[in-house]
Amino acid sequence: VKLALTTSGETPEAALDPRFGRAPRFLVIETDTGAFEIVNNQAGVDAAHGAGVQAADELARLGVRGLVTGHCGPKTLSVLTRAGIEVYNTDATTVAAAVEAYRSGTLVAAEPA
Amino acid sequence: VILAVASGKGGTGKTTVAVGLARAAGRRVQLLDCDVEEPNDRLFLEGRRTATRVVSVPVPRVDESACDGCGECGRFCRFHAIVAVKDPPLVFPELCHGCGGCILVCPRGALHEEPRRIGVVEVVDAGDVALVEGRLDVGCALVTPLVRAVKARLEGDRPAILDAPPGRSCAVVETLRGADAALLVTEPTPFGLSDLEQALAVARALGLPSGVVVNRVGIGDDRVQAFCRENAVPVLAELPDDRRIAEAGARGESLLDALPEYRGVFESLLEKATRLAATGGGLS
């Protein structure tokens, strides 16, 4: 599965950023192979409003099927849901730990209000 | 003449200066409170409300049966107020600036506009001062269109004072645009100086002749005055750090009512600012 995680770093060992729209980067990983790429989210960091909606739009373009992050707001969640992206909230401290939690099936998908 | 009173830092005395100028004019002037998130000029004026207008922006509504999900609307919107990840698009009215672009680019005619209320503009008749106050609805973040609605009440045939929001946001740019001069109120502290530099950069980018009003002189240091000298920005007035000014403000009294001895400072400021506007700052 193509999974996106929010991070301030550039490797799986880096910290998981609990914010979605204003996270500096997304680590997009293919969970079957472990291959990953880093996607810059400067547009979200700089946005006055609507950072989450913009980031959700970007993830939809990337063809991501799941997102693991700390929290995302209601507008963002409705875009992600419309795009068919499952959202999992976690308090894992690193990207690697969050991927592991996803693989172990302990994360619960968020439901739009 | 249109004089805009602005500042980088909040709490430097924009309202005190704007109301003082309007009161010192001695003839009919317009005072436009463009600080629509927390307008307060009205606290210092006594008068009668003569008009209230609701301000709305047009937001798109999707006719789902006509939409084929092409996504043109979402690609056009820079504010992500309409997002087309799958047909039909999602609309977030609170992010929409009401430009109408999505409706123009929709090849299927699947979008139409509906008004969404953002706030009110009220007119208060306070003797020589005709106050126009913009007041943004609680929870609404769309400041700029409301500033535009306030400025639409400019009459043009009489002097106008614009009280800008603090900072250097879009709303400040919208307030300053089209003014004849910018009066930048600051205090002589490191914070005041840092924010003055930013406010001056905005005023200069908009091509406005600018002058500085230093408030609470006596606190801090003299770096603001030195900065003004080095950058050829005239200091148009200085107000001392007078505790009685703060006390009058806290009581909701206009400065010129409470302390008439300051009238001369404001008359002189108005004269200098008007000259600055007329000469485009060329003589400074």
Interface residues (C-beta under 8 A of the other chain):
Chain A: A48 H49 G50 V53 Q54 A56 D57 A60 K75 S78 V79 R82 A83 G84
Chain B: G74 F79 H80 A81 V83 V85 K86 L90 F92 L95 A141 C170
